Amino acid sequence: MSNNSFLVFSGTQTRYLAEKICESLNCPLGNLLTTRFSDGEFAVYYEESIRGKDVFLVQSTFPNSDNLMELLLMIDAAKRASARTINAVIPYFGWARQDRKDKPRVSIGAKLVADLLMVAGIDRLITMDLHADQIQGFFNVPVDHLYASGVILPYLQSLNLEDLVIASPDMGGSKRANTYAKYLGCPIVLCNKTRAKANVVDTIQIIGDVKGKNVVIVDDMVDTAGTITKAADVMMEAGAKSVRACASHCVMSGPANERVEASALKEIVFTNSIPYNNGCSKVKQLSVAEMFAETIRRVENNESISSQYLL
């Protein structure tokens, strides 16, 4: 793809993905310099002119907060350098679990992040599998919401699993699981989960039959892996033939790696929206670079985004 009107730049921690996106677009990754000071503060600088260009800034906002702050500085610098449009490409949108007031006196982090991005100056957001779809409404600019199913479903089909069942690890994910099950033409089971507190699962009951089935648990992210590993163990105890899991975002924090290794899970499949280098033998990552590259191409050519979705 010719690079006359647009440029792609990357934040520090998402460069591995931005380079693959640029390979798919057949364009060079733009030159951006991040200078870090001894107190932890940093500044960004575009090493080439972006005046009148459509810029696409690739950066997932996973912890720590430096990733979000770096993106905000990239946006601000692009606005001050007279970019024509500023498109934030955020494969993993952090703080998305804070999407509402579920108890008194709490912050709504997802709305705050949306406000920060808009005040900084974005003209468009391109993201994937938000924790809650309604977060799109927090923005007053176009949001292109992509789905990891575009890479996960072909992988699941390639396994040629017989007696396949799709499972949701909780009631909140039932819509996603139902969509996968419809596409694959197989039954769905649900898990009824109770939590003792945040990141701590108390009990899980299975609603549906898993005996003699190859189960695939579908979720949007795996953080401490408490829910998904406990669900896998409960399903194996209930007579499942095998249990796999797939999720869009590989957060995998705290004891997640040890839990996955020790669990009944055969494998756990993620996209590469977040870098993962912790070496769990059961983790497999699928690249979403081509999907984001195709979306950038379609945005630049004013073509339909939705027509590339599998679901």
Secondary structure, DSSP 8 states (H G I E B T S, - for coil): ---SSEEEEE-GGGHHHHHHHHHHHT--B--EEEEE-TTS-EEEEESS--TT-EEEEE----SSTHHHHHHHHHHHHHHHTT-SEEEEEESS-TTTT--S-SSTT---HHHHHHHHHHHHT-SEEEEE--SSGGGGGG-SS-EEEE-THHHHHHHHHHTT-SSEEEEESSGGGHHHHHHHHHHHT--EEEEEEEEEETTEEEEEEEES--TT-EEEEEEEEESS-HHHHHHHHHHHHTT-SEEEEEEEEE---TTHHHHHHHSS-S-EEEESSS---S--TTEEEE--HHHHHHHHHHHHTT--SGGG---
